[in-house]
Amino acid sequence: MRMESGFYQRHLFICLNRREEGEQSCNSSGLAEEAFHAAKRHAKTLGIHAEGRTRVNRCGCLGRCGQGPVAVVYPDGIWYTYVDAEDVQEIVESHLRDGHPVERLRI
């Protein structure tokens, strides 16, 4: 099913930005890289990572480093933070698959 407003129903962007000089960034600890791979694998396992459904992508700085690590779901415009791969898997299941934002992870 292709949505008229775009190629995907929902798109999860996970910031993988790493800043020099020890400045705070979403991927300072490497957690964001692990979370990205976990989210993408989980979406594929659920069969929702496909044209007309959802997409999980890495991205550069989203400008919210102080609240990081961060991810955002478009077109919903809902921002998240997370502490581990299980959190992003919950975002994939609840928000991307079922359409229910994960309130405890919202920023």
Long-range contacts (C-beta under 8 A, 24 or more apart in sequence): 1-52, 1-53, 2-51, 2-52, 3-52, 5-75, 6-75, 7-51, 7-52, 7-55, 8-51, 8-52, 8-53, 8-54, 8-55, 9-52, 9-53, 9-54, 10-54, 10-55, 10-73, 10-74, 10-75, 10-76, 10-95, 10-96, 11-54, 11-55, 11-57, 11-73, 11-74, 11-75, 12-39, 12-43, 12-54, 12-55, 12-56, 12-57, 12-71, 12-72, 12-73, 12-91, 12-92, 12-95, 12-96, 13-57, 13-58, 13-59, 13-62, 13-71, 13-72, 13-73, 13-74, 14-39, 14-56, 14-57, 14-58, 14-59, 14-69, 14-71, 14-88, 15-59, 15-60, 15-61, 15-62, 15-64, 15-68, 15-69, 15-70, 15-71, 16-58, 16-59, 16-60, 17-60, 17-61, 17-62, 17-65, 19-65, 23-65, 24-65, 24-66, 24-68, 25-61, 25-65, 25-68, 26-61, 26-62, 26-65, 26-68, 26-69, 26-70, 27-69, 31-69, 31-83, 31-84, 32-68, 32-69, 34-85, 35-69, 35-71, 35-82, 35-84, 35-85, 35-87, 35-88, 36-88, 38-85, 38-88, 38-89, 39-71, 39-85, 39-88, 39-89, 39-91, 39-92, 42-88, 42-89, 42-92, 42-93, 43-92, 43-96, 43-97, 46-92, 46-93, 46-97, 48-92, 48-96, 48-97, 54-92, 54-96, 54-97, 56-92, 56-96, 64-107, 67-107, 70-107, 73-101, 76-101, 78-106, 79-106, 79-107, 80-105, 80-106, 80-107, 81-105, 81-107
